[in-house]
Amino acid sequence: MPACASSADDRHDVVRRRLVGLAGASLVLLVTPLAQAARGGPGVLAVRVWPAADYTRVTLESDAPVKFSHFTVKNPERLVVDLEGVELNGVLESLSGKIAADDPNIKLLRAGRFKPGVVRLVMELKTEVAPQVFVLKPVGEYGHRLVLDVYPAHPADPLMALLEKRELQPLPLDDRAGTPVEPPSQTPAEPPRAGKPVVDRLVTITLDPGHGGEDPGAIGRRGTYEKNVTLAVAKRLKAKIDAEPNMRAVLTRDSDFFVPLSMRVQKARRVQSDLFVSIHADAFIKPDARGASVFVLSENGATSSAARWLANKENAADLIGGVNIGVKDPVLARTLLDLSQTATINDSLKLGKAVLGELDRVGNLHKPHVEQAGFAVLKAPDIPSILVETAFISNPEEERRLNDDAYQDRLAEAVLSGIRKYFKLNPPLAKSRLAKLD
């Protein structure tokens, strides 16, 4: 992970912002139109780089909107961005040091004066890309942001990647005959045909570590970032699921980068997931709030004001993390929930109840029942989905536990135990029989 995206730098960035905020009136002059004109235009305050196999994001934060234009160049592949009215400063001059050698998409990034009043950014690429360049208005701790999202032009098929990575599990032996026993199935086995896919039993569970990248999530009093806790717990849970016979877990993110809410849903659907589990660490304005919670989607409003408040907060992740509003998602644009969604919610409630019962063995529960609200990340119409709030990161005692390896492991084991109990009573349907090329 590059230094620019490290937790230490994240904490330093937050401290810097808070100190700037405390300075108050003494700094007001810096952001007035008169001061900007005297300085020569918007000032770039920070540059952050978030590399990942899915895509690499570069954000340029400024104290005023930046006018820009961009284009791509072939042979070699490059993305060029011109910033108008921006002065070349130390932040922009440090760009070349922000790119890690193992960045999957970017080879080099540099800035220089192109002509009077214009700074040119040149991004040398490792592969052909489909870039998205857009602006975000100030939100939370952030000022104006210019976002450069570099997506591979030809991304890998996630379903095929999942099947290629899977290590075939040996079939359990029948104690009486000493011969392999086929796992139970709700559909007749298909005889393999030359050149055709053969069906291989595989239960797929998508794990969604909340927040990431530009969106830190909640921040504990000791400086713990929710995005780091959720990723750590999700990785532990993935390892446990992968060790189960005929089960496989897929992460919506496997490192510190932001994934839009709609993309989290799309990732689960593209690998034909049987379940979707989003992992979070709650926060509240009072530090004494404690305990784990489980939420599912609601058709008819939230089951409590707290559930509604939390859903609104989690749904705001796209504003903080940064989403290109020019890209529409048909799933989240739905205004009516059909019968398949109703059946999925019923299954989600069963899963949520099973997981909540196991979390009760690990620590306190915030509420003794599964709650419902309009969480955008739970809107897959055909995948039972739950959102697990592991604990309150705003509670000093629970924040300490969330940083403990043993406690994280117990949380992961509890969620897995709940998943096992759910499948024992609700066997996966035929859609989880994924094709594997013969």
CORMO-V26711 format. One record per residue. N is the residue number from 0. PHI is phi in degrees with one decimal (none if undefined). NEAR is the number of other C-alpha atoms within 8 Angstrom. Layout:
{{N/PHI/NEAR} {N/PHI/NEAR}}
//
This chain:
{{0/none/6} {1/-66.9/9} {2/-60.8/7} {3/-67.4/8} {4/-110.2/13} {5/-78.4/9} {6/-63.5/6} {7/-61.6/6} {8/-66.8/10} {9/-57.8/9} {10/-63.8/9} {11/-60.8/8} {12/-63.0/8} {13/-64.2/9} {14/-60.3/8} {15/-58.7/8} {16/-64.3/9} {17/-66.2/8} {18/-64.8/8} {19/-63.1/9} {20/-63.4/7} {21/-68.6/6} {22/-64.5/8} {23/55.3/8} {24/-61.7/6} {25/-64.5/6} {26/-108.1/9} {27/-58.1/8} {28/-61.5/8} {29/-66.5/7} {30/-107.0/10} {31/-78.6/8} {32/-56.0/6} {33/-63.5/6} {34/-66.8/10} {35/-63.7/13} {36/-64.7/8} {37/-65.7/7} {38/-79.7/6} {39/110.1/9} {40/133.8/10} {41/-60.5/13} {42/-108.6/10} {43/-81.0/13} {44/-92.1/9} {45/-158.5/8} {46/-128.4/12} {47/-128.8/10} {48/-124.7/13} {49/-126.5/11} {50/-81.9/12} {51/-160.8/11} {52/-63.9/7} {53/-64.1/7} {54/-174.0/12} {55/-111.1/16} {56/-111.2/12} {57/-120.2/11} {58/-119.0/11} {59/-112.6/12} {60/-97.6/13} {61/-134.2/14} {62/-89.9/11} {63/-157.9/9} {64/-59.4/8} {65/-112.0/11} {66/-84.9/7} {67/-144.6/8} {68/-143.4/7} {69/-149.4/9} {70/-157.5/7} {71/-109.9/8} {72/-129.9/9} {73/-98.5/6} {74/48.7/4} {75/-85.2/7} {76/-69.6/12} {77/-144.7/11} {78/-115.6/13} {79/-115.9/12} {80/-127.2/11} {81/-102.6/11} {82/-106.1/13} {83/-94.2/10} {84/72.3/12} {85/-109.7/14} {86/-87.6/11} {87/-73.0/10} {88/-121.7/7} {89/-62.0/6} {90/-64.2/10} {91/-69.6/11} {92/-67.7/11} {93/-86.9/8} {94/-55.8/12} {95/-61.4/9} {96/-83.4/6} {97/-86.3/12} {98/-95.4/13} {99/-77.6/8} {100/-62.5/5} {101/-95.6/4} {102/-58.5/11} {103/-66.5/10} {104/-121.7/14} {105/-109.6/12} {106/-90.3/11} {107/-158.2/9} {108/-138.4/13} {109/-140.3/11} {110/-132.7/12} {111/-162.4/9} {112/-73.7/9} {113/-89.3/7} {114/-160.4/6} {115/-52.8/5} {116/83.2/8} {117/-132.0/13} {118/-103.7/16} {119/-107.4/12} {120/-100.6/12} {121/-120.7/11} {122/-109.9/12} {123/-85.4/12} {124/-110.8/14} {125/-89.8/9} {126/-156.9/7} {127/-68.6/9} {128/-127.8/10} {129/-118.7/8} {130/-77.9/9} {131/-123.8/10} {132/-123.0/9} {133/-154.7/8} {134/-113.5/8} {135/-126.0/9} {136/-76.8/7} {137/-56.8/9} {138/-154.1/8} {139/56.3/5} {140/-84.9/7} {141/-94.5/8} {142/-90.2/11} {143/-68.8/13} {144/-129.9/14} {145/-104.6/12} {146/-112.4/13} {147/-114.7/11} {148/-101.1/11} {149/-109.5/12} {150/-98.2/13} {151/-57.6/12} {152/-66.1/7} {153/-128.2/6} {154/-67.3/7} {155/-68.6/5} {156/-71.5/6} {157/-65.4/9} {158/-69.7/9} {159/-66.3/7} {160/-63.1/9} {161/-64.2/9} {162/-70.0/8} {163/-69.1/6} {164/-79.5/6} {165/-66.2/6} {166/-89.6/4} {167/-63.9/4} {168/-84.4/6} {169/-68.2/4} {170/-71.6/8} {171/-65.0/7} {172/-91.7/9} {173/-75.1/9} {174/-59.5/6} {175/-82.3/4} {176/-106.8/6} {177/69.1/7} {178/-118.1/7} {179/-60.3/8} {180/-114.0/8} {181/-67.0/6} {182/-65.4/6} {183/-62.9/4} {184/-144.8/6} {185/-91.4/6} {186/-126.5/5} {187/-62.1/5} {188/-68.1/5} {189/-98.8/6} {190/-67.1/5} {191/-66.2/8} {192/-121.0/7} {193/-57.1/5} {194/76.2/6} {195/-110.0/8} {196/-63.2/10} {197/-106.8/12} {198/-89.9/10} {199/-126.2/8} {200/-65.9/9} {201/-153.4/10} {202/-91.8/12} {203/-110.2/14} {204/-124.0/13} {205/-90.3/14} {206/-106.0/14} {207/-119.2/13} {208/-69.0/16} {209/-62.9/12} {210/66.1/13} {211/123.2/16} {212/61.8/11} {213/-62.1/9} {214/-104.1/11} {215/-76.4/11} {216/74.3/11} {217/-72.9/12} {218/-123.3/12} {219/-73.1/13} {220/-65.3/7} {221/-87.9/6} {222/90.1/7} {223/-72.8/12} {224/-93.1/11} {225/-56.5/16} {226/-60.5/16} {227/-76.8/10} {228/-65.7/12} {229/-63.4/13} {230/-68.8/13} {231/-63.8/9} {232/-65.8/14} {233/-62.6/14} {234/-65.8/10} {235/-64.0/11} {236/-66.2/13} {237/-60.4/13} {238/-61.0/9} {239/-69.5/11} {240/-65.9/11} {241/-62.7/10} {242/-81.5/7} {243/-79.7/8} {244/-61.5/6} {245/63.0/8} {246/-128.9/12} {247/-147.0/12} {248/-108.0/12} {249/-126.5/9} {250/-96.3/12} {251/-72.1/12} {252/-148.9/11} {253/-114.2/7} {254/-154.2/7} {255/-88.4/12} {256/-143.9/12} {257/-89.6/11} {258/-121.9/11} {259/-56.4/11} {260/-57.0/11} {261/-65.0/11} {262/-68.1/8} {263/-62.9/12} {264/-65.6/12} {265/-61.3/9} {266/-61.4/10} {267/-64.4/12} {268/-73.1/10} {269/-69.8/9} {270/-100.8/10} {271/54.9/10} {272/-64.4/14} {273/-85.8/13} {274/-141.6/10} {275/-131.2/15} {276/-125.4/12} {277/-96.4/13} {278/-112.5/15} {279/-139.2/13} {280/-137.0/13} {281/-63.1/11} {282/-146.2/10} {283/-144.7/8} {284/-69.5/5} {285/-104.6/6} {286/-73.5/8} {287/-87.6/5} {288/-63.7/10} {289/-149.9/11} {290/103.9/12} {291/-85.4/17} {292/-141.8/14} {293/-131.3/15} {294/-125.6/12} {295/-131.9/17} {296/-69.7/13} {297/-116.3/10} {298/-85.3/7} {299/-126.6/4} {300/87.6/9} {301/-76.4/12} {302/-82.1/9} {303/-158.2/8} {304/-65.6/7} {305/-66.9/6} {306/-63.9/12} {307/-64.9/13} {308/-61.3/8} {309/-66.5/8} {310/-61.3/11} {311/-62.2/10} {312/-66.0/8} {313/-68.3/8} {314/-69.5/11} {315/-78.8/8} {316/-57.1/14} {317/-63.8/10} {318/-68.7/8} {319/-78.9/10} {320/-66.8/14} {321/99.6/10} {322/-123.2/7} {323/-75.7/7} {324/-69.9/5} {325/-74.0/4} {326/-100.8/5} {327/-94.9/6} {328/-120.6/7} {329/-68.1/6} {330/-68.5/9} {331/-76.0/8} {332/-83.2/7} {333/-61.3/7} {334/-107.0/4} {335/-120.3/4} {336/-99.3/10} {337/-87.4/6} {338/-65.2/6} {339/-64.7/9} {340/-65.7/11} {341/-60.8/10} {342/-65.4/8} {343/-64.4/13} {344/-64.0/13} {345/-61.2/8} {346/-66.8/9} {347/-61.6/12} {348/-63.7/10} {349/-64.4/9} {350/-63.0/13} {351/-59.9/13} {352/-64.9/11} {353/-64.9/12} {354/-69.5/15} {355/-61.0/15} {356/-62.4/9} {357/-77.1/12} {358/-64.7/14} {359/-62.6/10} {360/-80.7/7} {361/-90.7/9} {362/-166.8/8} {363/-72.7/9} {364/-104.0/11} {365/-73.2/9} {366/-135.0/8} {367/-80.9/6} {368/-139.8/7} {369/-71.6/13} {370/-104.5/12} {371/-132.2/13} {372/-165.4/14} {373/-87.0/13} {374/-73.8/12} {375/-62.1/9} {376/-73.6/11} {377/-102.9/13} {378/-93.1/11} {379/-64.6/13} {380/-71.7/9} {381/-130.9/7} {382/-128.4/11} {383/-54.3/13} {384/-134.4/16} {385/-134.0/15} {386/-118.3/12} {387/-103.1/12} {388/-93.8/12} {389/-65.7/12} {390/-175.8/13} {391/-95.1/16} {392/-68.9/16} {393/-80.5/17} {394/-92.4/13} {395/-54.9/11} {396/-67.8/6} {397/-72.4/12} {398/-61.0/15} {399/-61.4/8} {400/-63.7/9} {401/-63.9/12} {402/-90.9/10} {403/-90.1/8} {404/-59.0/7} {405/-65.2/6} {406/-69.5/10} {407/-59.4/14} {408/-65.8/11} {409/-66.8/9} {410/-61.7/12} {411/-62.7/13} {412/-64.2/10} {413/-65.7/13} {414/-64.5/12} {415/-61.7/12} {416/-61.3/10} {417/-64.2/14} {418/-63.2/11} {419/-59.4/8} {420/-63.3/9} {421/-62.8/11} {422/-68.0/9} {423/-63.2/7} {424/-96.4/6} {425/-134.1/6} {426/-56.5/6} {427/-62.9/9} {428/-81.4/6} {429/-64.1/8} {430/-64.5/8} {431/-84.9/13} {432/-88.4/10} {433/-88.7/9} {434/-79.4/8} {435/-128.6/9} {436/-64.2/7} {437/-75.6/8}}
//
